[in-house]
């Protein structure tokens, strides 16, 4: 399999900052505070329901790389049509839950329109979940096993990458090959509060484990100086890459 066209080209590009704030104005302020030290801005559900979709279009048109974290999962026709519309927004990444039919419908939507600049990411298992949470949801087995199954499904479907915790990153690279990227939430700098994340790792350790992109929110957005916090993380990423 050929190398992914969505592989990051620098340490800075590897840092994804979620704009998990209540309003578009707050999001704009966070972008302004971190512009130049963050590679990609992620717009998730909280902001999507407060004008975030239009903000995604605007930021993309201004030259920012945008990760639209919509986590789609629906019938094939709905996924197909939705992905076609997302592709028109100019965003760089978008997420779907990693169910085979969902992923195949999304990939077909891009293929039919000849879209090559949008990376489809399959969400394997949320980083707020552990083995017990899976069992309560009716799944058998362990988190790592389900992540591996869904990563293989993503590769077969022709997806651009997956979302998994950094704890699974090292074992997922052989499953994915070089053709898919790994995006890892659950990243916490040393000494940071884990919050609602259960499967976590430091930025440097995540890079050494094989993560391509790191999603790091509260340690930056809630820092006294978000710009300095982001810069320190990029430096840690650079150091880890130099060790590779």
C-alpha positions in Angstrom: 0.0 0.0 0.0 1.3 3.4 -0.9 1.9 6.0 1.8 -1.0 8.2 2.8 -1.3 11.6 1.2 -2.6 12.8 4.6 0.6 12.1 6.5 1.7 15.2 8.5 4.7 17.1 7.2 5.8 18.8 10.4 5.6 18.6 14.2 3.2 21.6 14.2 0.9 20.0 11.7 0.5 17.0 14.0 -1.3 19.0 16.7 -5.0 19.1 16.5 -6.8 21.6 18.8 -10.5 21.0 19.5 -12.6 24.2 19.6 -14.7 22.8 22.3 -16.2 26.1 23.4 -19.8 27.4 23.7 -19.8 30.0 21.0 -18.3 31.0 17.6 -16.9 34.1 19.3 -15.1 32.0 21.8 -13.8 29.7 19.0 -12.5 32.7 17.0 -10.7 33.9 20.1 -9.0 30.6 20.7 -8.0 30.4 17.0 -6.5 33.9 17.3 -4.7 33.0 20.5 -3.1 29.9 19.0 -2.7 30.7 15.3 0.7 29.6 14.1 1.3 27.1 16.9 -1.5 24.7 16.1 -1.7 22.7 12.8 -5.4 21.8 12.7 -8.5 23.0 14.4 -11.2 20.4 15.3 -14.9 21.4 15.4 -17.0 18.9 17.4 -20.6 18.6 18.4 -20.7 21.3 21.1 -19.7 24.0 18.6 -21.5 22.5 15.6 -24.8 23.2 17.3 -23.8 26.8 18.0 -22.8 27.9 14.4 -19.8 25.7 14.1 -20.6 24.3 10.7 -20.5 27.8 9.1 -17.4 28.6 11.1 -15.8 25.5 9.6 -16.5 26.8 6.1 -15.1 30.2 7.0 -11.9 29.0 8.7 -11.3 26.6 5.8 -11.7 29.4 3.3 -9.2 31.5 5.3 -6.6 28.8 4.9 -6.9 26.9 8.2 -6.9 23.1 8.1 -10.2 21.9 9.7 -11.2 18.6 11.3 -15.0 18.3 11.3 -15.7 15.8 14.1 -19.2 14.8 13.2 -19.0 11.0 14.0 -21.6 10.1 11.4 -23.5 6.8 11.5 -26.7 6.2 9.6 -28.2 4.3 6.6 -26.1 4.1 3.5 -28.0 6.7 1.4 -27.9 9.3 4.2 -24.2 8.8 4.8 -23.5 9.0 1.0 -25.4 12.3 0.7 -24.0 13.8 3.9 -20.4 13.1 2.9 -20.9 14.7 -0.5 -22.1 17.9 1.3 -19.2 17.9 3.8 -16.8 17.5 0.9 -18.0 20.9 -0.4 -17.1 22.6 2.8 -13.3 22.6 2.2 -12.5 20.8 5.5 -9.5 18.4 5.6 -10.7 15.7 8.0 -14.1 14.3 9.0 -15.2 11.4 11.2 -17.6 8.5 10.9 -18.2 5.6 13.3 -16.2 2.7 12.0 -19.0 0.4 10.9 -18.2 -1.3 7.5 -21.4 -0.2 5.7 -21.1 3.3 7.0 -17.5 3.6 5.8 -18.1 2.0 2.4 -20.9 4.5 1.7 -18.7 7.4 2.7 -15.8 6.3 0.6 -18.1 5.8 -2.4 -19.4 9.3 -2.1 -15.9 10.7 -2.4 -15.0 8.4 -5.2 -18.1 9.2 -7.2 -17.3 12.9 -7.0 -13.5 12.5 -7.5 -12.7 14.1 -4.2 -9.1 13.5 -3.0 -8.6 16.3 -0.4 -10.9 15.0 2.4 -9.6 12.4 4.8 -12.3 10.1 6.2 -11.5 8.9 9.7 -13.2 5.9 11.2 -13.8 6.2 15.0 -12.9 2.8 16.5 -13.7 3.0 20.2 -14.1 6.3 22.1 -11.2 7.1 24.4 -13.6 7.7 27.3 -14.5 3.9 27.2 -12.8 0.9 28.7 -13.5 -2.8 28.7 -16.2 -2.5 31.3 -18.0 0.2 29.3 -17.9 -2.0 26.2 -19.4 -4.9 28.1 -22.2 -2.6 29.4 -22.9 -1.6 25.8 -23.3 -5.3 24.8 -19.9 -5.9 23.2 -17.8 -9.0 24.0 -14.1 -8.9 24.3 -11.7 -6.1 25.0 -11.2 -2.6 23.7 -8.0 -3.5 21.9 -9.6 -6.4 20.1 -12.5 -4.2 18.8 -10.1 -1.4 17.8 -8.1 -3.9 15.7 -11.2 -5.3 14.0 -12.5 -1.8 13.2 -9.0 -0.7 12.0 -8.9 -3.6 9.6 -12.4 -2.8 8.4 -11.4 0.8 7.7 -8.4 -0.3 5.6 -10.6 -2.6 3.6 -13.2 0.1 3.0 -10.6 2.5 1.7 -10.8 5.1 4.5 -8.1 7.7 5.0 -7.4 6.8 8.6 -8.8 5.9 12.0 -9.3 7.5 15.4 -8.1 5.4 18.3 -6.4 5.9 21.7 -2.6 6.3 21.8 -2.5 3.1 23.8 -3.5 1.1 20.7 -1.3 3.1 18.3 1.7 0.8 18.3 -0.3 -2.4 17.7 -2.5 -0.7 15.0 0.4 0.3 12.6 0.8 -3.2 11.3 -2.9 -3.4 10.7 -3.1 -0.1 8.9 0.1 -0.1 7.0 1.4 3.2 5.6 -1.8 3.9 3.7 -3.9 5.2 6.7 -3.2 7.8 9.3 -3.8 7.5 13.0 -5.5 10.3 14.9 -5.3 9.9 18.7 -7.3 11.8 21.3 -6.7 11.0 25.0 -3.4 12.9 24.9 -2.4 14.5 28.2 0.9 16.3 28.9 2.6 15.0 32.1 0.9 16.4 35.2 -2.4 17.2 33.4 -5.8 16.1 34.6 -7.1 13.1 32.7 -10.7 14.4 32.9 -13.1 12.0 31.3 -10.4 10.2 29.3 -9.5 6.7 30.3 -7.0 5.5 27.7 -4.4 8.3 27.8 -0.7 9.0 27.0 1.7 11.9 26.9 2.4 13.7 23.6 5.9 12.4 23.3 4.9 8.8 24.1 2.1 8.9 21.6 4.4 10.0 18.8 6.9 7.3 19.8 4.0 4.8 19.7 3.2 5.7 16.1 0.4 8.3 16.3 0.3 10.7 13.3 -2.0 13.4 14.8 -2.6 14.3 18.4 -5.9 15.7 19.6 -5.2 17.9 22.6 -7.9 20.1 24.0 -8.2 21.2 27.6 -4.5 21.3 28.4 -4.3 24.1 25.8 -7.7 25.7 25.8 -7.9 26.0 29.6 -4.3 27.0 30.1 -3.5 30.4 31.4 -1.5 31.0 28.2 -2.9 28.7 25.4 -0.2 29.8 23.0 2.6 28.9 25.3 0.9 25.6 26.2 0.5 24.7 22.5 4.1 25.7 21.7 5.4 23.5 24.5 3.5 20.5 23.1 4.9 21.1 19.6 8.4 21.1 21.1 7.7 17.8 22.8 6.5 16.4 19.5 9.6 17.6 17.8 11.8 15.9 20.4 10.0 12.6 20.1 10.2 12.7 16.3 14.0 13.4 16.5 14.3 10.2 18.5 12.7 8.1 15.8 
